[in-house]
Amino acid sequence: MMKQQKQTKMERLRLLPKHCFHPKQIFICLLSFAFCHTSFSCTALAETAGESSVSEAAQALYTAADGNQISPERLQDTRIEYEELGSLIHANHLSIQKLTDSAEETKEAYIKIRDSLRSEKADADAAREEAKEQGDMNSYAEYASYSAIYKSAIQSYNKMIDRLDRYSSNKSRLELEKQLTNGAQSLMISWQSISLQKAALETQEALYQALYENAQTQQQAGLATGQDVQTAYLNWQNASISLQSLSDSEDAIYQNLCLMLGVDETGSMQLQSIPAADLNRLSQLDLEQDTRTAIGNNSEIKSARNTASDGSTSGNASKQRTLSDLENQVTLKMKELYKAVTEAKQSYDAAQAGYASAQITWGNAQKKYSLGMLSKAEYLQQKLQYVQKETNFAAADLSLFQALETYDWAVKGIGSS
């Protein structure tokens, strides 16, 4: 049975057109042979080596534009975390999916052809050894030639597969992922900023309502005027109007973010709070080195460098001026962003100190109110001041977080010119 199979494969190998072995025709004929004879090997190989390679690649965690690796299980739940944004863009955004699917289909086709050629090379090697054992040197030379041709073609396909994995082959998609991820992060930061304001305003609205009701009670006791009541009422109504406006903005940002991420925008997805700013990042900033990196990553500068001049002295000088102008723009922008981080840290420190002081004051106010040493109006005013300080610190933390993120994206070449 084995001998009959070998004979069949040997006969099939002999069916290759003789002109295929002319150096200029080898590659074309191998392509034709690989596509036109898939019935004898490609189907089986697709179930083994070819599909195994694709499956392994698919199971590997993808490193997103934001540098995070997120498991498919996390991406498929109903929670959207800040660190998942780049991975969700890669997995769900329609434009990215089209580019990714096209590249994967091409890679899968190359892998199947290469593995088919590997199978045929193994057959040629077996037939060559059989011919050697039988002393048939003509057949031996013929199968050795087939084996060499298959080996060369396999090497060519390996190179093409490797090139598909390189940055240059995926440049457009990767740059688009960076831009989209940056945009998604900005939207989520805006969403959290509004959420913080909304949460604070909800508390303030309740306090203003309580102050209004307290003013009414005091008016009845002759301790407050009609103007006091009217002022308290207007404060409450203004807070209610502002709260509704924030809710509308929050909903709009939520829907836009979900659409960008390719997930359900009707309310089933839950946006999670953005983590606090990493203060350790501040000691890692190196403006001089980061600026050099930003210049190296900037797409406009890359394009200008790769644009050939007309070869004349004036043409070369013009190209150098363009490069110098672009590099100066990035350098100035990096200085601005570094300054923005520094100023955000100063605001953070001031807000943190104010919040710490407010916590002490609020703790004392609670004790005094429980002992009857504060009126309800005074107690509510103290609580309102505490909530405002708490909100200011949360907002300062978010601003520092955003300043660091903007700086990091500039280093990656996004928004740095």
Number of C-alpha atoms within 10 A of each C-alpha: 6 7 9 9 10 16 14 12 18 20 12 11 17 14 9 14 10 8 11 17 16 10 9 10 11 16 18 11 17 19 13 10 16 20 15 10 11 15 10 14 18 21 13 14 20 20 11 13 15 22 17 13 14 17 11 9 12 11 10 10 13 18 13 22 23 21 11 15 16 18 14 14 7 13 18 11 10 14 14 21 17 17 17 21 27 27 26 25 25 26 18 16 18 14 13 18 15 12 14 15 11 10 16 17 12 12 20 17 16 18 24 27 26 24 23 27 26 19 17 21 21 14 19 25 19 18 24 25 17 19 19 15 11 11 11 13 13 12 19 21 14 16 25 19 16 23 23 14 20 24 17 15 20 21 13 14 20 15 11 14 18 12 14 16 13 10 11 10 13 15 11 12 18 18 15 16 22 21 17 21 24 20 15 22 22 16 18 24 19 18 22 20 19 18 17 19 20 20 15 19 22 17 16 24 22 16 19 25 20 18 23 22 16 18 24 21 14 16 16 12 9 9 11 15 14 12 11 15 20 14 14 20 20 14 17 20 15 12 21 19 11 15 20 13 12 18 14 11 15 18 15 13 17 21 16 15 22 21 14 20 25 16 20 12 17 10 12 10 15 12 18 12 15 17 12 11 20 11 13 8 10 14 7 8 15 10 16 12 11 19 22 15 15 28 26 15 17 21 18 16 22 13 11 15 14 9 10 11 16 10 9 9 9 11 13 14 13 13 17 15 12 15 18 13 13 18 22 14 14 24 21 15 19 26 15 13 20 21 14 19 23 16 15 21 22 14 19 22 15 15 21 19 14 16 22 16 13 20 17 11 15 19 13 13 20 16 12 14 15 11 9 10 13 16 11 14 17 14 18 21 17 20 22 21 16 22 21 19 22 20 21 22 22 19 20 22 24 23 22 24 22 20 21 25 18 23 27 19 18 24 24 21 24 19 17 26 20
